[in-house]
């Protein structure tokens, strides 16, 4: 994961080349006095740290040396090594404009994608399809040559943009993205059927999940 200090915020970015997660947090410390611009932290270390911090609301102090990073609170002192080299440039992956914006209930979409994924698991990459229709309807579907096809329609809160959209993607990636959204509603920004799309909470622009679509033809 890449940790970057910029404009009084810490920027956290992680990607596996198929999806990207980003978060931006304000800091109560002068960024100019930080001894780094960006560092790369092993994902395994942060997974362990997230489990430890899951039930705490303590403020965290971050300290960085030449090859280590430490996270400290009242009841915790966690140290990880840093990785050498620069993190890949990811800003160009994030679309600056969108053609279709979908506002939908987080739980409703998560449940629909989860049900479609049961059939999609028969495919090697868990691909499902999302299609926008008239009257704020969104269709979630998946297909298995051996079993058949499943289609489910849910009602969006709002759909902005006049173009009908059909896009395929990994159900696992969508489920992972929706599960971390701590909000009742999400906003999904699309720029086209073969362009990455963005998932955000409607009440927090600092959190971003990006998923690359899958070509199905």
KEVO-21674 format. One line per 8 residues: number of its first residue (from 1); for each residue x, y, z of N, C-alpha, C. Coordinates in Angstrom, 2 decimals. Each point is the difference from the previous one (the first is absolute). Example, Ala and Ser with C-alpha at 12.3 -4.5 7.8 and 13.67 -1.06 7.14 Angstrom:
2
1) 13.19,-5.69,7.80,-0.89,1.19,0.00,0.90,1.20,0.00 ~ -0.35,1.05,-0.72,0.82,1.19,0.06,-0.77,1.09,0.73 .
END
This chain:
217
1) 0.83,-1.18,0.00,-0.83,1.18,0.00,0.87,1.25,0.00 ~ -0.47,1.01,-0.69,0.73,1.27,-0.07,-0.59,0.99,1.01 ~ 0.86,0.61,0.79,-0.40,1.04,0.94,0.70,1.28,-0.40 ~ -0.80,1.02,-0.29,0.55,1.26,-0.51,-0.53,1.16,0.83 ~ 0.87,0.94,0.33,-0.39,1.20,0.74,-0.14,1.16,-0.97 ~ -1.17,0.66,0.04,-0.24,1.08,-0.95,-1.14,0.89,0.49 ~ 0.23,1.31,0.02,-1.05,0.98,0.32,-0.72,-0.30,1.30 ~ 0.76,-0.23,1.07,-0.56,-0.25,1.33,-0.87,-1.25,0.07 .
9) 0.24,-0.93,-0.91,-0.72,-1.27,0.01,0.98,-1.15,-0.23 ~ -0.36,-1.16,0.51,0.70,-1.23,-0.34,-0.84,-0.74,-1.04 ~ 0.63,-0.38,-1.10,-0.67,-0.72,-1.08,0.43,-1.46,0.03 ~ -0.96,-0.89,0.15,0.26,-1.44,0.00,-0.51,-0.59,-1.31 ~ 0.85,-0.70,-0.74,-0.38,-0.58,-1.28,0.55,-1.42,-0.10 ~ -0.87,-0.92,-0.43,0.43,-1.38,-0.22,-0.64,-0.52,-1.28 ~ 0.75,-0.78,-0.77,-0.54,-0.57,-1.23,0.65,-1.35,-0.27 ~ -0.76,-0.87,-0.69,0.54,-1.28,-0.44,-0.06,-0.12,-1.52 .
17) -0.16,1.13,-0.67,-0.08,0.15,-1.46,-1.39,-0.29,-0.56 ~ -0.90,-0.60,0.80,-1.38,-0.23,-0.43,-0.99,0.93,0.73 ~ 0.43,0.52,1.12,-0.83,0.90,0.80,0.91,0.91,0.81 ~ -0.60,1.04,0.54,0.77,0.99,0.76,-0.85,0.51,1.15 ~ 0.62,0.20,1.14,-0.68,0.59,1.15,0.79,1.22,0.45 ~ -0.71,1.08,0.32,0.67,1.23,0.44,-0.79,0.64,1.14 ~ 0.72,0.59,0.92,-0.61,0.72,1.11,0.88,1.19,0.33 ~ -0.62,1.06,0.45,0.74,1.22,0.34,-0.44,0.45,1.39 .
25) 0.98,0.20,0.89,-0.30,0.36,1.38,0.72,1.29,0.38 ~ -0.69,0.91,0.70,0.68,1.20,0.49,0.93,-0.35,1.15 ~ 1.03,0.82,0.19,0.94,-0.22,1.09,0.08,1.26,0.86 ~ 0.26,-0.20,1.29,0.15,1.15,0.90,1.49,0.28,0.22 ~ 0.74,0.07,-1.10,1.45,0.17,0.04,0.40,0.70,-1.29 ~ 0.99,0.83,0.07,0.46,0.68,-1.20,0.65,-0.99,-0.96 ~ -0.60,-0.14,-1.18,0.53,-0.93,-0.99,1.44,0.36,-0.38 ~ 0.30,1.29,-0.02,1.33,0.43,-0.43,1.10,-0.55,0.90 .
33) -0.35,-0.36,1.24,1.01,-0.53,0.90,0.13,-1.52,-0.08 ~ -0.81,-0.63,-0.82,0.10,-1.45,-0.17,1.30,-0.33,-0.74 ~ 0.69,-1.07,0.39,1.29,-0.32,-0.61,-0.13,-0.80,-1.29 ~ -1.14,0.05,-0.66,-0.18,-0.80,-1.21,-1.06,0.64,-0.89 ~ 0.02,-0.36,-1.27,-1.08,0.36,-0.92,-0.93,-1.18,-0.20 ~ 0.59,-1.17,-0.20,-0.80,-1.21,-0.10,0.84,-1.22,0.36 ~ -0.67,-1.02,0.55,0.66,-1.25,0.35,-0.89,-1.15,-0.45 ~ 0.60,-1.18,-0.11,-0.73,-1.20,-0.42,0.03,-1.00,1.15 .
41) -1.20,-0.43,0.44,-0.15,-0.87,1.16,-0.52,-1.36,-0.45 ~ 0.53,-1.11,0.51,-0.50,-1.32,-0.38,-1.48,-0.16,0.34 ~ -0.77,-0.53,-0.93,-1.43,-0.19,0.23,-0.28,-0.94,1.15 ~ 0.84,-1.02,0.17,-0.21,-0.96,1.08,0.09,0.67,1.37 ~ 0.93,0.92,0.15,0.14,0.73,1.27,-1.25,0.80,0.31 ~ -0.54,0.67,-1.02,-1.19,0.83,0.22,-1.24,-0.84,0.25 ~ -0.07,-1.19,-0.59,-1.12,-0.90,0.31,0.01,-0.38,1.47 ~ 1.18,-0.29,0.53,0.11,-0.33,1.42,-0.35,1.20,0.87 .
49) 0.47,1.18,-0.40,-0.29,1.21,0.77,-1.49,0.29,0.01 ~ -0.67,-0.18,-1.12,-1.44,0.29,-0.08,-0.79,-0.91,0.94 ~ 0.44,-1.24,0.16,-0.69,-0.91,0.93,0.14,0.49,1.44 ~ 1.19,0.51,0.33,0.25,0.48,1.36,-0.80,1.27,0.28 ~ -0.12,0.87,-1.01,-0.65,1.30,0.19,-1.51,-0.05,-0.19 ~ -0.53,-1.16,-0.34,-1.40,-0.10,-0.40,-0.96,0.55,1.04 ~ 0.29,-0.20,1.28,-0.93,0.38,1.06,0.47,1.21,0.81 ~ 0.88,0.80,-0.56,0.49,1.16,0.74,-0.28,1.29,-0.75 .
57) -0.22,1.06,0.75,-0.18,1.33,-0.58,1.12,0.93,0.44 ~ 1.08,-0.56,0.53,1.14,0.80,0.45,0.66,0.70,-1.18 ~ 0.54,1.18,0.25,0.81,0.66,-1.01,1.32,-0.74,-0.14 ~ 0.50,-0.04,-1.23,1.23,-0.74,-0.30,1.11,0.97,-0.34 ~ 1.15,-0.19,0.63,1.20,0.77,-0.35,0.85,-0.84,-0.94 ~ 0.39,0.59,-1.14,0.80,-0.70,-1.00,1.41,0.57,0.00 ~ 0.98,-0.88,0.16,1.41,0.41,-0.02,0.72,-0.77,-1.09 ~ 0.86,0.69,-0.75,0.69,-0.63,-1.12,1.50,0.25,0.10 .
65) 0.76,-1.07,-0.17,1.45,0.11,-0.08,0.42,-0.41,-1.41 ~ 1.27,-0.23,-0.18,0.50,-0.29,-1.35,-0.59,-1.27,-0.59 ~ -0.21,-1.03,0.83,-0.50,-1.26,-0.53,-1.11,-0.63,0.83 ~ -0.61,0.79,0.90,-1.07,-0.52,0.84,-1.11,1.04,0.17 ~ -1.20,-0.50,0.29,-1.12,0.87,0.36,-0.62,-0.57,1.27 ~ -0.36,0.89,0.93,-0.59,-0.42,1.28,-1.35,0.68,0.18 ~ -0.97,-0.77,0.50,-1.33,0.52,0.32,-0.19,-0.15,1.51 ~ -0.29,1.11,0.68,-0.05,-0.02,1.45,-1.27,0.65,0.51 .
73) -0.63,-0.64,1.00,-1.14,0.58,0.72,0.24,-0.26,1.48 ~ -1.03,0.23,0.82,0.15,-0.22,1.44,0.31,-1.46,0.32 ~ -0.56,-0.92,-0.79,0.12,-1.41,0.34,0.72,-0.81,-1.08 ~ 0.67,0.68,-0.92,0.55,-0.71,-1.15,1.32,0.62,-0.45 ~ 0.92,-0.88,-0.39,1.21,0.45,-0.70,0.29,-1.05,-1.06 ~ -0.22,0.36,-1.25,0.10,-0.95,-1.12,1.04,0.52,-0.98 ~ 0.99,-0.84,-0.33,1.09,0.41,-0.89,0.02,-0.91,-1.23 ~ 0.21,0.62,-1.15,0.14,-0.76,-1.25,1.20,0.54,-0.78 .
81) 0.61,-0.86,-0.75,1.05,0.45,-0.91,-0.64,0.71,-1.19 ~ 0.77,0.80,-0.68,-0.43,0.66,-1.23,0.61,-0.72,-1.20 ~ -0.69,0.06,-1.13,0.50,-0.61,-1.22,0.81,1.01,-0.79 ~ 1.04,-0.47,-0.66,0.82,0.87,-0.84,-0.72,0.33,-1.30 ~ 0.39,1.09,-0.61,-0.53,0.36,-1.31,-1.22,0.90,0.08 ~ -0.45,0.45,-1.16,-1.15,0.88,-0.10,-1.25,-0.79,-0.35 ~ -1.12,0.47,0.52,-1.27,-0.64,-0.31,-0.42,0.41,-1.41 ~ -0.66,-0.89,-0.75,-0.45,0.36,-1.36,-0.90,1.23,0.01 .
89) 0.09,0.82,-1.01,-0.85,1.18,-0.14,-1.44,-0.45,-0.27 ~ -0.92,0.39,0.87,-1.39,-0.48,-0.10,-1.00,1.10,-0.34 ~ 0.40,1.26,0.08,-0.96,1.09,-0.20,-0.63,-0.04,-1.39 ~ 0.75,-0.47,-1.00,-0.54,-0.03,-1.36,-1.08,-1.07,-0.16 ~ -0.09,-0.95,0.95,-1.03,-1.03,-0.08,-1.37,0.53,0.38 ~ -0.04,1.08,0.78,-1.27,0.50,0.53,-0.63,0.97,-0.99 ~ -1.16,-0.32,-0.55,-0.65,0.90,-0.97,-0.35,1.34,0.64 ~ 0.19,1.06,-0.75,-0.31,1.34,0.50,-1.45,0.39,-0.27 .
97) -0.63,-0.64,-0.99,-1.39,0.29,-0.33,-0.78,-1.30,-0.11 ~ -1.32,0.10,0.10,-0.85,-1.18,-0.12,-1.18,0.30,-0.92 ~ -0.48,-1.04,-0.68,-1.15,0.15,-0.90,-1.30,-0.45,0.65 ~ 0.11,-0.98,0.89,-1.17,-0.53,0.71,0.33,-0.10,1.48 ~ -0.87,0.53,0.85,0.20,-0.07,1.44,-1.22,-0.68,0.63 ~ 0.27,-1.03,0.76,-1.04,-0.81,0.62,0.02,0.20,1.51 ~ -1.15,0.38,0.57,-0.16,0.11,1.45,-0.89,-1.15,0.44 ~ 0.49,-0.83,0.90,-0.75,-1.21,0.35,0.24,-0.36,1.46 .
105) -0.99,-0.64,0.59,0.11,-0.46,1.39,1.11,-1.06,0.10 ~ 0.92,0.21,0.92,1.17,-0.87,0.11,-0.39,-1.45,0.28 ~ -0.87,-0.20,0.98,-0.38,-1.36,0.39,-0.76,-0.71,-1.11 ~ -0.90,0.72,-0.68,-0.77,-0.60,-1.09,0.91,-0.47,-1.12 ~ 0.95,0.85,-0.40,0.92,-0.38,-1.07,0.91,-1.14,0.44 ~ 0.49,0.05,1.22,0.88,-1.05,0.50,-0.70,-1.35,-0.02 ~ -1.25,-0.03,0.44,-0.74,-1.26,0.03,-0.27,-0.53,-1.41 ~ -0.31,0.90,-0.94,-0.25,-0.42,-1.39,1.27,-0.55,-0.64 .
113) 1.11,0.68,0.21,1.28,-0.47,-0.55,0.40,-1.33,0.64 ~ -0.24,-0.13,1.29,0.33,-1.24,0.71,-0.79,-1.18,-0.56 ~ -1.29,0.22,-0.26,-0.81,-1.08,-0.57,0.46,-0.37,-1.41 ~ 0.30,1.00,-0.81,0.48,-0.27,-1.36,1.35,-0.70,0.03 ~ 0.79,0.28,1.01,1.34,-0.59,0.07,-0.04,-1.51,0.24 ~ -1.10,-0.50,0.57,-0.12,-1.44,0.24,0.07,-0.77,-1.31 ~ -0.62,0.55,-1.04,0.06,-0.62,-1.32,1.31,0.35,-0.70 ~ 0.48,1.21,0.25,1.23,0.46,-0.66,1.22,-0.79,0.45 .
121) -0.07,-0.62,1.18,1.14,-0.77,0.50,0.34,-1.17,-0.91 ~ -0.94,-0.36,-0.87,0.28,-1.06,-0.96,0.98,0.46,-1.06 ~ 0.12,1.34,-0.15,0.98,0.57,-0.93,1.32,0.20,0.74 ~ 1.10,-0.01,-0.72,1.31,0.08,0.66,0.26,1.37,0.61 ~ -0.70,1.05,-0.47,0.26,1.33,0.54,-1.23,0.66,0.62 ~ -1.03,-0.79,0.31,-1.17,0.50,0.73,-0.65,1.21,-0.66 ~ -0.16,-0.03,-1.31,-0.50,1.16,-0.72,-1.52,0.09,0.07 ~ -0.50,1.20,0.31,-1.43,0.30,-0.08,-0.16,1.26,-0.86 .
129) -1.27,0.31,-0.36,-0.24,1.17,-0.84,-1.00,0.93,0.68 ~ 0.25,1.29,-0.15,-0.92,1.04,0.47,-0.51,0.76,-1.21 ~ -1.31,0.22,-0.04,-0.61,0.73,-1.11,-1.02,1.00,0.54 ~ 0.09,1.24,-0.45,-1.00,1.00,0.38,-1.16,-0.04,-0.98 ~ -1.21,0.21,0.55,-1.21,-0.02,-0.83,-0.83,1.25,0.31 ~ -1.17,0.08,-0.61,-0.89,1.14,0.23,-0.58,-0.05,1.41 ~ -0.49,1.16,0.45,-0.68,0.15,1.29,0.90,-0.41,1.17 ~ 1.27,0.37,-0.07,0.97,-0.19,1.09,0.23,-1.47,0.34 .
137) -0.21,-0.89,-0.95,0.19,-1.43,0.24,1.42,-0.42,-0.38 ~ 0.59,-0.82,0.86,1.32,-0.58,-0.25,-0.13,-1.52,0.02 ~ 0.49,-0.63,-1.05,-0.05,-1.47,-0.08,1.38,-0.58,0.29 ~ 0.03,-0.95,0.93,1.22,-0.74,0.32,-0.20,-1.43,-0.50 ~ 0.94,-0.50,-0.81,-0.18,-1.33,-0.57,1.32,-0.75,-0.05 ~ -0.11,-1.32,-0.07,1.16,-0.86,-0.20,-0.44,-1.23,-0.77 ~ 0.96,-0.66,-0.62,-0.32,-1.11,-0.89,1.00,-1.13,0.18 ~ -0.52,-1.22,0.05,0.84,-1.19,0.06,-0.42,-0.96,-1.11 .
145) 0.91,-0.41,-0.87,-0.36,-0.90,-1.09,-0.64,-1.30,0.48 ~ 0.42,-0.50,1.17,-0.52,-1.26,0.50,-1.31,0.14,0.76 ~ -0.18,1.15,0.68,-1.15,0.15,0.88,-1.09,0.87,-0.61 ~ 0.36,1.12,-0.58,-0.98,0.90,-0.57,0.32,1.45,0.30 ~ -1.03,0.83,0.05,0.18,1.43,0.18,-0.89,0.51,1.14 ~ 0.51,0.97,0.74,-0.79,0.65,1.04,-0.03,1.49,-0.27 ~ -1.17,0.61,0.16,-0.17,1.44,-0.18,-0.79,0.54,1.18 ~ 0.42,1.14,0.52,-0.72,0.65,1.10,-0.02,1.50,-0.25 .
153) -1.17,0.59,0.19,-0.14,1.45,-0.18,-0.14,0.67,1.36 ~ 0.75,1.09,0.18,-0.13,0.81,1.20,-0.27,1.44,-0.44 ~ -0.56,0.78,0.90,-0.31,1.39,-0.33,1.07,0.92,0.58 ~ 0.58,0.81,-0.85,0.99,0.98,0.44,-0.69,1.21,0.60 ~ 0.70,0.70,0.87,-0.52,1.26,0.53,-0.05,1.05,-1.11 ~ 1.04,-0.03,-0.85,0.09,0.96,-1.10,1.04,-0.49,-1.00 ~ -0.25,0.26,-1.30,0.98,-0.28,-1.04,0.19,1.28,-0.81 ~ 1.22,0.52,0.00,0.32,1.20,-0.77,0.71,-0.40,-1.29 .
161) -0.38,0.64,-1.10,0.59,-0.33,-1.30,-1.01,-0.77,-0.83 ~ -0.10,0.36,-1.27,-1.05,-0.57,-0.83,0.34,-1.31,-0.68 ~ 1.28,-0.37,-0.03,0.39,-1.20,-0.74,-0.27,-1.27,0.79 ~ -0.56,-1.00,-0.69,-0.14,-1.31,0.62,1.38,-0.62,0.15 ~ 0.22,-0.65,1.13,1.32,-0.55,0.30,-0.09,-1.51,0.18 ~ 0.93,-0.72,-0.61,0.18,-1.42,0.24,1.48,-0.22,0.30 ~ 0.29,-0.55,1.17,1.40,-0.16,0.39,0.16,-1.29,0.81 ~ 1.07,-0.73,-0.25,0.28,-1.25,0.70,1.24,0.17,0.88 .
169) -0.01,-0.69,1.14,1.11,0.14,0.95,-0.01,-1.18,0.96 ~ 1.04,-0.10,0.80,0.11,-1.06,1.00,-0.95,0.26,1.16 ~ -0.85,-0.98,0.28,-0.92,0.15,1.14,0.77,0.08,1.31 ~ 1.11,-0.72,0.10,0.80,0.03,1.23,0.53,1.40,0.28 ~ 0.49,0.67,-1.04,0.54,1.34,0.20,-1.10,0.97,0.43 ~ -1.19,-0.14,-0.59,-1.10,0.89,0.37,-0.45,-0.27,1.44 ~ -0.09,-1.26,0.38,-0.40,-0.34,1.37,1.02,0.55,1.00 ~ 1.28,-0.18,-0.28,1.04,0.53,0.89,-0.12,1.51,0.15 .
177) -0.27,0.69,-1.11,-0.10,1.46,0.03,-1.21,0.46,0.80 ~ -1.14,-0.65,-0.21,-1.22,0.42,0.69,0.05,-0.30,1.49 ~ 0.68,-1.05,0.39,0.04,-0.38,1.41,0.74,1.01,0.87 ~ 0.89,0.77,-0.58,0.75,0.96,0.81,-0.69,1.37,0.03 ~ -1.09,0.16,-0.73,-0.72,1.27,-0.03,-0.88,0.14,1.24 ~ 0.33,0.93,0.87,-0.77,0.20,1.23,-1.05,1.08,-0.21 ~ -0.83,-0.20,-1.01,-1.04,0.97,-0.32,-1.17,-0.74,-0.62 ~ -1.20,0.57,0.14,-1.19,-0.67,-0.52,-0.08,0.05,-1.52 .
185) 0.65,0.97,-0.61,-0.10,0.18,-1.45,1.38,0.19,-0.60 ~ 0.19,-0.56,-1.20,1.26,0.19,-0.72,-0.27,0.67,-1.34 ~ 1.05,0.64,-0.51,-0.03,0.63,-1.32,1.01,-0.73,-0.87 ~ -0.45,-0.47,-1.17,0.88,-0.71,-0.92,0.10,0.81,-1.29 ~ 1.22,0.36,-0.36,0.24,0.86,-1.16,0.60,-0.82,-1.14 ~ -0.71,-0.01,-1.15,0.43,-0.76,-1.17,0.39,0.96,-1.13 ~ 1.03,-0.38,-0.74,0.38,0.78,-1.19,-0.15,-0.81,-1.28 ~ -0.36,-1.27,0.11,-0.18,-0.84,-1.18,0.13,-1.46,0.37 .
193) -0.43,-0.88,-0.92,-0.05,-1.43,0.28,1.37,-0.63,0.21 ~ 1.05,0.60,-0.58,1.34,-0.56,0.14,0.96,0.95,0.71 ~ -0.55,0.91,0.78,0.81,0.93,0.78,-0.17,-0.31,1.49 ~ 1.03,0.23,0.82,-0.14,-0.21,1.44,-1.14,0.84,0.57 ~ -0.68,-0.53,1.00,-1.06,0.76,0.65,0.31,0.16,1.48 ~ -0.60,1.03,0.59,0.31,0.43,1.36,-1.21,-0.18,0.91 ~ 0.24,-0.50,1.20,-1.03,-0.14,1.03,0.39,0.87,1.18 ~ -0.94,0.84,0.46,0.25,0.89,1.13,-1.22,0.00,0.93 .
201) 0.20,0.26,1.29,-1.14,0.32,0.86,-0.57,1.35,-0.44 ~ -1.29,0.18,0.08,-0.58,1.28,-0.41,0.34,1.12,0.97 ~ 0.41,-0.35,1.22,0.26,1.04,1.00,1.49,0.17,0.31 ~ 0.87,-0.59,-0.82,1.43,0.10,0.29,0.80,-0.16,-1.29 ~ 0.50,1.10,-0.53,0.79,-0.04,-1.24,1.45,-0.41,0.22 ~ 0.38,-0.22,1.26,1.39,-0.35,0.29,0.28,-1.49,-0.25 ~ -1.07,-0.81,-0.05,0.14,-1.45,-0.20,-0.35,-0.33,-1.44 ~ 0.80,-0.85,-0.63,-0.22,-0.33,-1.40,0.40,-1.45,-0.25 .
209) -0.86,-0.72,-0.71,0.32,-1.33,-0.48,-0.12,0.00,-1.52 ~ 0.98,-0.53,-0.69,-0.01,-0.05,-1.46,0.11,-1.45,-0.46 ~ -0.83,-0.37,-0.98,0.00,-1.37,-0.53,0.13,0.05,-1.51 ~ 0.86,-0.85,-0.55,0.11,-0.11,-1.45,-1.05,-0.98,-0.52 ~ -0.68,0.34,-1.09,-1.01,-0.90,-0.56,0.66,-1.20,-0.69 ~ -0.84,-0.97,-0.36,0.47,-1.21,-0.67,-0.65,-0.07,-1.38 ~ 0.79,-0.26,-1.01,-0.54,-0.16,-1.35,-0.63,-1.39,-0.10 ~ -1.26,-0.06,-0.43,-0.73,-1.27,-0.06,-0.38,-0.39,-1.41 .
217) 0.60,0.63,-1.00,-0.32,-0.36,-1.39,1.28,-0.04,-0.82 .
END
